[in-house]
């Protein structure tokens, strides 16, 4: 485990280690299994960032469920959200009458979550909730706060464990925070 990393032109310091990430995932899996007892659930990870979180979380959920994926983007190679969400890959299965759990690596402004929920609403799901590994409550401007939160963090840019800076850092096992200069 490295204390600092450099990605492109930025330095990041260790923020959340593997052990803490796994504790968050275990907590979320337990909450999801209890909340959705005897319900038909479809997990909807938002790509690219949530792929590691979704994979690890699904392994901890001991029940039948469906999984589908949607890909949206709002960062465009920057350390701040662009404020715009583009649907890149659509949903490939019906969510009608199902309980949908959107899986996000991080929820900051909530713009992405609101867009995904808006797109899903036309298919009449039984319910839609958001499960996120990280949540920035002070940055949140959306209409749909996450119901399931692994960890609330301050409003600073982070990378690792699926999160990227200009497509770098997704493969890191830990989460790093932008080092202030």
N, C-alpha and C positions, 0 to 999 in steps of 0.2 A: 504494500500500500504506500503510495507516494503522498507526501505532505503538500506538494505543489506540482502543477502541470502547466505546460505552455501549449496553447492551441492557437495557431496562426499568430496573431499579434497580441494576445491577451494571456495574462497569468491568472490561474485559478488556484485556490487553496482548498484543502480537504474540508468538507462540510458535514457529510453524513456517510458513515462507513457501512460496509456490507451487513454487519450484524444489526445495525439500527434499521436499515432498509428491510431486512427479513422480519424484524419484529413488527414493523408497520404492515407488511404483507400478511403475516399470520393473524394480526388483529382484524384486518379488513376481511380476510377469508372467513373468519369466525362470525363477524357481523353480517356478512352477506348470507351465509348458510342459515343463520337464525332468522333473518328478516324475510327470506324467501322460502321458508319451509312449505313444501307441498305446492309450489307455484312453478309454472313453466317460464323459465328464465332464458334470455338470450344475452350473452355478453357481447358488447360492441366496442372493441378496442379502437382507439383513434390512432392511426399511423401517421408518421413513422415513430414518434417518440414513445408510445406506450408499449412497444413490442416486448421489451424485457420485463416490464411490470406485469403486463397481461400474461405472459408465459409463466412467470413465477407464481402469480396469484391463482391462475387456473389449476396449477398442480396441487394447490392447497385446498381447493374446493372439492369436497367429497360428495358429489351428487351429479345427476344428469343435468346437462345444460347444453345449449347451442352456443356457437361462436360465429360471428361474422365480423367483417372489418370495414371501416370507412377511412378514407384518407383525406384530410383537409390540411391547410397550411395557413399560418398567419404571420410568421416571422420573416421570411424572405431574406435569410442571411444576415440578420442583425441581432442585437442584444435586446431589442424592444419589439413588442408586437406592432405589426403594421396597421392594426385596426380594421383589417379587411380579411375575410375568410373566403377561400376558394374551395369549392367541392372538386376534388381531383378524382376520386374513385367512389362510386356510389355503393349503396347497400345492395347485396345480391340475394337477400332472402326476405321473406315477408315477416313483419313484426306484429301483424294484426293479432290482437288478443293476447299478446305475450308481454311479460314484464321485462323491459329492456334496461340493462345496466351499461351505461356508457363508461368505458374505462379510459381514463386520461392519466398521463404521466404527471402533468402539472396543470392546475387551473389558476390562472392569474386574473386577467380581465374578465373572463367568462364569455368572451365573444365567440370562441370556437364552440363551446358547449351550447350556447343559445342557438347557434346556426344548426348544429346537429339535431338538437331537439325540435327545432322548427321543421327541418326536413323529415324527421320521423313522424311528426304529428299527423301528416297526411295519410299515414298507413294505419291509424287507429290502434296503437299499442295499448295494452291494459294499464301500463304505467311506464314512466321513464324516470330513472334516477341516475345520478352521477357518482362514480367512485373514482377517487384520485389519490395517487401516492402523495403528491405535494399540493398544497393550497396556499395561495398568497392572499389572505383576507383583506389586507390594506390596498391591494391593487384591483380587487374585484368590483366590476361595474355591471355585471350581468343580471339577468332576471332569475336564473336557475342555479343557486349555490349547490355545491356538492353535498349529498347526504352522507356519503361515506368518505372520510378523510384519513389518510395515513398519518400525515403530519402537516401542521401549519408552519409556514416559514415566512421570513421577512421578505420584503419586495426587492430582492437582489437577484441578479442573473446567475443561474446555475447550469451546470453541464454534467454529463455522465449518466450511466444507467438508462440509456435511451435518449436523454436530453442532449442537444447538440449546440455547438457554436459553428456556424457555417459548415454544417455536415460533419464536423469532427467532434469526437468525444463520446459518441453514443455507446461505444463498446466498453467504456470504463465500468468497473464493478462498484465503484463508489460514486458519490455525488460531490462535485466541487463547486465552490462559489467564486464568482469574479473577485479578484483581489483588488482592493482599492489602492490607488497610487497616491 
